[in-house]
């Protein structure tokens, strides 16, 4: 259950603000380090949605 809550929070972060994740993981790889591309933003949000769905399923199964 605790792991499900952690995944839910992280998935919410991916959906709400993918720029923070980009800054932590990818910004150091570029010289001008502007903003993330629209593809990165969309793919990060899709990953966040999938992670939230998995977290909800994990919480649901663990309460049985």
Gaussian input, Z-matrix of N, CA and C with variables (Angstrom, degrees):
# hf/3-21g

backbone

0 1
 N
 C     1     B1
 C     2     B2     1     A1
 N     3     B3     2     A2     1     D1
 C     4     B4     3     A3     2     D2
 C     5     B5     4     A4     3     D3
 N     6     B6     5     A5     4     D4
 C     7     B7     6     A6     5     D5
 C     8     B8     7     A7     6     D6
 N     9     B9     8     A8     7     D7
 C    10    B10     9     A9     8     D8
 C    11    B11    10    A10     9     D9
 N    12    B12    11    A11    10    D10
 C    13    B13    12    A12    11    D11
 C    14    B14    13    A13    12    D12
 N    15    B15    14    A14    13    D13
 C    16    B16    15    A15    14    D14
 C    17    B17    16    A16    15    D15
 N    18    B18    17    A17    16    D16
 C    19    B19    18    A18    17    D17
 C    20    B20    19    A19    18    D18
 N    21    B21    20    A20    19    D19
 C    22    B22    21    A21    20    D20
 C    23    B23    22    A22    21    D21
 N    24    B24    23    A23    22    D22
 C    25    B25    24    A24    23    D23
 C    26    B26    25    A25    24    D24
 N    27    B27    26    A26    25    D25
 C    28    B28    27    A27    26    D26
 C    29    B29    28    A28    27    D27
 N    30    B30    29    A29    28    D28
 C    31    B31    30    A30    29    D29
 C    32    B32    31    A31    30    D30
 N    33    B33    32    A32    31    D31
 C    34    B34    33    A33    32    D32
 C    35    B35    34    A34    33    D33
 N    36    B36    35    A35    34    D34
 C    37    B37    36    A36    35    D35
 C    38    B38    37    A37    36    D36
 N    39    B39    38    A38    37    D37
 C    40    B40    39    A39    38    D38
 C    41    B41    40    A40    39    D39
 N    42    B42    41    A41    40    D40
 C    43    B43    42    A42    41    D41
 C    44    B44    43    A43    42    D42
 N    45    B45    44    A44    43    D43
 C    46    B46    45    A45    44    D44
 C    47    B47    46    A46    45    D45
 N    48    B48    47    A47    46    D46
 C    49    B49    48    A48    47    D47
 C    50    B50    49    A49    48    D48
 N    51    B51    50    A50    49    D49
 C    52    B52    51    A51    50    D50
 C    53    B53    52    A52    51    D51
 N    54    B54    53    A53    52    D52
 C    55    B55    54    A54    53    D53
 C    56    B56    55    A55    54    D54
 N    57    B57    56    A56    55    D55
 C    58    B58    57    A57    56    D56
 C    59    B59    58    A58    57    D57
 N    60    B60    59    A59    58    D58
 C    61    B61    60    A60    59    D59
 C    62    B62    61    A61    60    D60
 N    63    B63    62    A62    61    D61
 C    64    B64    63    A63    62    D62
 C    65    B65    64    A64    63    D63
 N    66    B66    65    A65    64    D64
 C    67    B67    66    A66    65    D65
 C    68    B68    67    A67    66    D66
 N    69    B69    68    A68    67    D67
 C    70    B70    69    A69    68    D68
 C    71    B71    70    A70    69    D69
 N    72    B72    71    A71    70    D70
 C    73    B73    72    A72    71    D71
 C    74    B74    73    A73    72    D72
 N    75    B75    74    A74    73    D73
 C    76    B76    75    A75    74    D74
 C    77    B77    76    A76    75    D75
 N    78    B78    77    A77    76    D76
 C    79    B79    78    A78    77    D77
 C    80    B80    79    A79    78    D78
 N    81    B81    80    A80    79    D79
 C    82    B82    81    A81    80    D80
 C    83    B83    82    A82    81    D81
 N    84    B84    83    A83    82    D82
 C    85    B85    84    A84    83    D83
 C    86    B86    85    A85    84    D84
 N    87    B87    86    A86    85    D85
 C    88    B88    87    A87    86    D86
 C    89    B89    88    A88    87    D87
 N    90    B90    89    A89    88    D88
 C    91    B91    90    A90    89    D89
 C    92    B92    91    A91    90    D90
 N    93    B93    92    A92    91    D91
 C    94    B94    93    A93    92    D92
 C    95    B95    94    A94    93    D93
 N    96    B96    95    A95    94    D94
 C    97    B97    96    A96    95    D95
 C    98    B98    97    A97    96    D96
 N    99    B99    98    A98    97    D97
 C   100   B100    99    A99    98    D98
 C   101   B101   100   A100    99    D99
 N   102   B102   101   A101   100   D100
 C   103   B103   102   A102   101   D101
 C   104   B104   103   A103   102   D102
 N   105   B105   104   A104   103   D103
 C   106   B106   105   A105   104   D104
 C   107   B107   106   A106   105   D105
 N   108   B108   107   A107   106   D106
 C   109   B109   108   A108   107   D107
 C   110   B110   109   A109   108   D108
 N   111   B111   110   A110   109   D109
 C   112   B112   111   A111   110   D110
 C   113   B113   112   A112   111   D111
 N   114   B114   113   A113   112   D112
 C   115   B115   114   A114   113   D113
 C   116   B116   115   A115   114   D114
 N   117   B117   116   A116   115   D115
 C   118   B118   117   A117   116   D116
 C   119   B119   118   A118   117   D117
 N   120   B120   119   A119   118   D118
 C   121   B121   120   A120   119   D119
 C   122   B122   121   A121   120   D120
 N   123   B123   122   A122   121   D121
 C   124   B124   123   A123   122   D122
 C   125   B125   124   A124   123   D123
 N   126   B126   125   A125   124   D124
 C   127   B127   126   A126   125   D125
 C   128   B128   127   A127   126   D126
 N   129   B129   128   A128   127   D127
 C   130   B130   129   A129   128   D128
 C   131   B131   130   A130   129   D129
 N   132   B132   131   A131   130   D130
 C   133   B133   132   A132   131   D131
 C   134   B134   133   A133   132   D132
 N   135   B135   134   A134   133   D133
 C   136   B136   135   A135   134   D134
 C   137   B137   136   A136   135   D135
 N   138   B138   137   A137   136   D136
 C   139   B139   138   A138   137   D137
 C   140   B140   139   A139   138   D138
 N   141   B141   140   A140   139   D139
 C   142   B142   141   A141   140   D140
 C   143   B143   142   A142   141   D141
 N   144   B144   143   A143   142   D142
 C   145   B145   144   A144   143   D143
 C   146   B146   145   A145   144   D144
 N   147   B147   146   A146   145   D145
 C   148   B148   147   A147   146   D146
 C   149   B149   148   A148   147   D147
 N   150   B150   149   A149   148   D148
 C   151   B151   150   A150   149   D149
 C   152   B152   151   A151   150   D150
 N   153   B153   152   A152   151   D151
 C   154   B154   153   A153   152   D152
 C   155   B155   154   A154   153   D153
 N   156   B156   155   A155   154   D154
 C   157   B157   156   A156   155   D155
 C   158   B158   157   A157   156   D156
 N   159   B159   158   A158   157   D157
 C   160   B160   159   A159   158   D158
 C   161   B161   160   A160   159   D159
 N   162   B162   161   A161   160   D160
 C   163   B163   162   A162   161   D161
 C   164   B164   163   A163   162   D162
 N   165   B165   164   A164   163   D163
 C   166   B166   165   A165   164   D164
 C   167   B167   166   A166   165   D165
 N   168   B168   167   A167   166   D166
 C   169   B169   168   A168   167   D167
 C   170   B170   169   A169   168   D168
 N   171   B171   170   A170   169   D169
 C   172   B172   171   A171   170   D170
 C   173   B173   172   A172   171   D171
 N   174   B174   173   A173   172   D172
 C   175   B175   174   A174   173   D173
 C   176   B176   175   A175   174   D174
 N   177   B177   176   A176   175   D175
 C   178   B178   177   A177   176   D176
 C   179   B179   178   A178   177   D177
 N   180   B180   179   A179   178   D178
 C   181   B181   180   A180   179   D179
 C   182   B182   181   A181   180   D180
 N   183   B183   182   A182   181   D181
 C   184   B184   183   A183   182   D182
 C   185   B185   184   A184   183   D183
 N   186   B186   185   A185   184   D184
 C   187   B187   186   A186   185   D185
 C   188   B188   187   A187   186   D186
 N   189   B189   188   A188   187   D187
 C   190   B190   189   A189   188   D188
 C   191   B191   190   A190   189   D189

   B1=1.4457
   B2=1.5239
   B3=1.3212
   B4=1.4623
   B5=1.5279
   B6=1.3381
   B7=1.4663
   B8=1.5221
   B9=1.3169
   B10=1.4593
   B11=1.5193
   B12=1.3143
   B13=1.4666
   B14=1.5200
   B15=1.3257
   B16=1.4687
   B17=1.5263
   B18=1.3379
   B19=1.4628
   B20=1.5198
   B21=1.3258
   B22=1.4545
   B23=1.5298
   B24=1.3070
   B25=1.4706
   B26=1.5258
   B27=1.3274
   B28=1.4577
   B29=1.5259
   B30=1.3349
   B31=1.4571
   B32=1.5219
   B33=1.3227
   B34=1.4639
   B35=1.5168
   B36=1.3160
   B37=1.4637
   B38=1.5240
   B39=1.3200
   B40=1.4666
   B41=1.5238
   B42=1.3192
   B43=1.4602
   B44=1.5230
   B45=1.3179
   B46=1.4569
   B47=1.5224
   B48=1.3307
   B49=1.4589
   B50=1.5298
   B51=1.3235
   B52=1.4698
   B53=1.5252
   B54=1.3280
   B55=1.4624
   B56=1.5372
   B57=1.3170
   B58=1.4753
   B59=1.5242
   B60=1.3370
   B61=1.4558
   B62=1.5251
   B63=1.3346
   B64=1.4662
   B65=1.5269
   B66=1.3234
   B67=1.4606
   B68=1.5286
   B69=1.3299
   B70=1.4655
   B71=1.5252
   B72=1.3418
   B73=1.4620
   B74=1.5199
   B75=1.3174
   B76=1.4631
   B77=1.5290
   B78=1.3106
   B79=1.4699
   B80=1.5233
   B81=1.3116
   B82=1.4633
   B83=1.5245
   B84=1.3339
   B85=1.4556
   B86=1.5270
   B87=1.3331
   B88=1.4563
   B89=1.5249
   B90=1.3211
   B91=1.4572
   B92=1.5255
   B93=1.3345
   B94=1.4572
   B95=1.5221
   B96=1.2982
   B97=1.4640
   B98=1.5200
   B99=1.3147
   B100=1.4614
   B101=1.5233
   B102=1.3086
   B103=1.4564
   B104=1.5225
   B105=1.3250
   B106=1.4656
   B107=1.5291
   B108=1.3080
   B109=1.4585
   B110=1.5285
   B111=1.3138
   B112=1.4646
   B113=1.5373
   B114=1.3355
   B115=1.4627
   B116=1.5219
   B117=1.3206
   B118=1.4622
   B119=1.5261
   B120=1.3261
   B121=1.4572
   B122=1.5262
   B123=1.3313
   B124=1.4661
   B125=1.5193
   B126=1.3249
   B127=1.4642
   B128=1.5308
   B129=1.3130
   B130=1.4607
   B131=1.5229
   B132=1.3214
   B133=1.4658
   B134=1.5231
   B135=1.3169
   B136=1.4697
   B137=1.5310
   B138=1.3120
   B139=1.4663
   B140=1.5169
   B141=1.3237
   B142=1.4619
   B143=1.5120
   B144=1.3329
   B145=1.4643
   B146=1.5225
   B147=1.3268
   B148=1.4658
   B149=1.5278
   B150=1.3202
   B151=1.4641
   B152=1.5236
   B153=1.3239
   B154=1.4656
   B155=1.5247
   B156=1.3278
   B157=1.4618
   B158=1.5267
   B159=1.3217
   B160=1.4641
   B161=1.5262
   B162=1.3224
   B163=1.4622
   B164=1.5256
   B165=1.3260
   B166=1.4716
   B167=1.5204
   B168=1.3223
   B169=1.4570
   B170=1.5258
   B171=1.3201
   B172=1.4654
   B173=1.5307
   B174=1.3136
   B175=1.4737
   B176=1.5216
   B177=1.3339
   B178=1.4625
   B179=1.5261
   B180=1.3241
   B181=1.4601
   B182=1.5224
   B183=1.3135
   B184=1.4590
   B185=1.5350
   B186=1.3340
   B187=1.4622
   B188=1.5181
   B189=1.3266
   B190=1.4701
   B191=1.4812
   A1=110.74
   A2=116.51
   A3=119.56
   A4=110.54
   A5=116.15
   A6=119.65
   A7=110.68
   A8=117.64
   A9=121.28
   A10=111.99
   A11=117.02
   A12=120.79
   A13=110.58
   A14=116.90
   A15=120.32
   A16=110.22
   A17=116.78
   A18=120.09
   A19=111.45
   A20=117.02
   A21=121.21
   A22=111.34
   A23=116.80
   A24=120.38
   A25=111.72
   A26=116.81
   A27=120.24
   A28=111.14
   A29=116.70
   A30=120.36
   A31=111.60
   A32=116.49
   A33=120.17
   A34=111.83
   A35=116.75
   A36=120.39
   A37=111.03
   A38=117.00
   A39=120.57
   A40=111.66
   A41=116.65
   A42=120.42
   A43=110.97
   A44=116.89
   A45=121.39
   A46=113.58
   A47=117.05
   A48=118.88
   A49=111.21
   A50=117.39
   A51=119.29
   A52=113.04
   A53=117.51
   A54=120.37
   A55=111.38
   A56=117.60
   A57=120.64
   A58=110.00
   A59=116.48
   A60=120.54
   A61=110.14
   A62=116.54
   A63=120.75
   A64=110.15
   A65=117.34
   A66=120.55
   A67=111.01
   A68=116.79
   A69=120.56
   A70=111.51
   A71=116.77
   A72=119.12
   A73=115.17
   A74=119.31
   A75=120.69
   A76=115.34
   A77=119.07
   A78=120.13
   A79=112.88
   A80=117.44
   A81=119.95
   A82=111.97
   A83=117.87
   A84=121.67
   A85=112.84
   A86=117.98
   A87=120.89
   A88=110.07
   A89=115.76
   A90=119.41
   A91=111.81
   A92=116.72
   A93=118.36
   A94=112.84
   A95=118.51
   A96=126.90
   A97=112.75
   A98=115.75
   A99=120.64
   A100=108.92
   A101=118.16
   A102=122.50
   A103=110.31
   A104=116.46
   A105=118.72
   A106=110.78
   A107=116.23
   A108=120.12
   A109=109.92
   A110=115.29
   A111=119.19
   A112=110.21
   A113=116.88
   A114=119.73
   A115=110.95
   A116=117.68
   A117=121.32
   A118=110.11
   A119=116.98
   A120=121.05
   A121=111.20
   A122=116.60
   A123=120.24
   A124=110.99
   A125=117.71
   A126=119.78
   A127=111.56
   A128=117.69
   A129=120.84
   A130=110.61
   A131=116.88
   A132=119.90
   A133=111.71
   A134=117.78
   A135=120.46
   A136=109.82
   A137=116.46
   A138=119.90
   A139=111.67
   A140=117.27
   A141=120.92
   A142=112.37
   A143=116.73
   A144=120.61
   A145=110.37
   A146=116.43
   A147=120.12
   A148=111.09
   A149=116.80
   A150=120.43
   A151=110.96
   A152=117.90
   A153=121.00
   A154=110.30
   A155=117.45
   A156=120.19
   A157=110.85
   A158=116.58
   A159=120.40
   A160=111.02
   A161=117.27
   A162=121.17
   A163=110.85
   A164=116.69
   A165=119.74
   A166=110.06
   A167=117.48
   A168=121.32
   A169=110.62
   A170=117.26
   A171=121.67
   A172=111.12
   A173=116.72
   A174=120.24
   A175=110.37
   A176=116.02
   A177=120.22
   A178=111.73
   A179=116.69
   A180=120.35
   A181=110.63
   A182=117.86
   A183=119.52
   A184=112.72
   A185=117.77
   A186=119.67
   A187=112.12
   A188=118.78
   A189=120.86
   A190=111.15
   D1=-40.90
   D2=-179.31
   D3=-65.51
   D4=-39.81
   D5=177.76
   D6=-62.93
   D7=-38.28
   D8=177.51
   D9=-62.41
   D10=-39.56
   D11=178.89
   D12=-67.76
   D13=-40.32
   D14=177.86
   D15=-63.59
   D16=-44.21
   D17=177.92
   D18=-63.70
   D19=-36.93
   D20=178.21
   D21=-63.96
   D22=-42.77
   D23=178.54
   D24=-66.18
   D25=-42.82
   D26=179.56
   D27=-66.72
   D28=-40.22
   D29=176.55
   D30=-62.98
   D31=-38.76
   D32=176.04
   D33=-63.31
   D34=-37.66
   D35=176.33
   D36=-65.34
   D37=-41.35
   D38=178.08
   D39=-61.96
   D40=-37.90
   D41=179.84
   D42=-74.62
   D43=-46.65
   D44=-172.39
   D45=-72.51
   D46=-42.03
   D47=-173.90
   D48=-146.91
   D49=78.86
   D50=-179.79
   D51=-69.22
   D52=-15.12
   D53=179.71
   D54=-65.59
   D55=-33.52
   D56=177.44
   D57=-64.22
   D58=-44.41
   D59=179.07
   D60=-63.35
   D61=-41.37
   D62=177.95
   D63=-61.84
   D64=-43.39
   D65=-178.57
   D66=-62.57
   D67=-40.58
   D68=-178.40
   D69=-71.83
   D70=-41.77
   D71=-170.08
   D72=-100.33
   D73=-27.39
   D74=-169.65
   D75=-121.63
   D76=-21.84
   D77=-171.71
   D78=-64.11
   D79=-30.09
   D80=-178.70
   D81=-70.83
   D82=-13.37
   D83=-178.16
   D84=-84.43
   D85=-10.75
   D86=-178.24
   D87=-112.44
   D88=153.75
   D89=179.58
   D90=-79.82
   D91=-42.96
   D92=-176.71
   D93=-90.14
   D94=-14.19
   D95=176.17
   D96=35.56
   D97=61.96
   D98=176.77
   D99=-81.67
   D100=-126.72
   D101=179.45
   D102=-102.67
   D103=161.19
   D104=176.33
   D105=-68.89
   D106=155.59
   D107=179.34
   D108=-71.53
   D109=163.93
   D110=179.88
   D111=-66.63
   D112=-34.11
   D113=176.79
   D114=-62.74
   D115=-42.84
   D116=178.75
   D117=-62.40
   D118=-43.43
   D119=-179.15
   D120=-62.91
   D121=-46.22
   D122=-179.17
   D123=-66.30
   D124=-44.86
   D125=-178.44
   D126=-67.12
   D127=-33.94
   D128=176.81
   D129=-67.36
   D130=-41.22
   D131=178.21
   D132=-66.78
   D133=-38.53
   D134=176.46
   D135=-63.21
   D136=-42.69
   D137=175.76
   D138=-61.61
   D139=-37.74
   D140=177.13
   D141=-65.10
   D142=-39.23
   D143=177.71
   D144=-64.02
   D145=-44.54
   D146=178.48
   D147=-63.61
   D148=-38.45
   D149=179.21
   D150=-67.09
   D151=-39.55
   D152=177.53
   D153=-64.39
   D154=-42.55
   D155=178.07
   D156=-61.70
   D157=-43.07
   D158=177.91
   D159=-64.25
   D160=-39.26
   D161=-179.87
   D162=-65.93
   D163=-42.00
   D164=177.93
   D165=-63.08
   D166=-42.43
   D167=177.03
   D168=-61.76
   D169=-43.08
   D170=179.60
   D171=-62.31
   D172=-43.11
   D173=178.65
   D174=-65.88
   D175=-41.64
   D176=179.60
   D177=-61.95
   D178=-45.11
   D179=-178.15
   D180=-69.14
   D181=-35.19
   D182=-176.91
   D183=-73.87
   D184=-14.34
   D185=179.66
   D186=-89.34
   D187=-2.37
   D188=178.29
   D189=-69.54

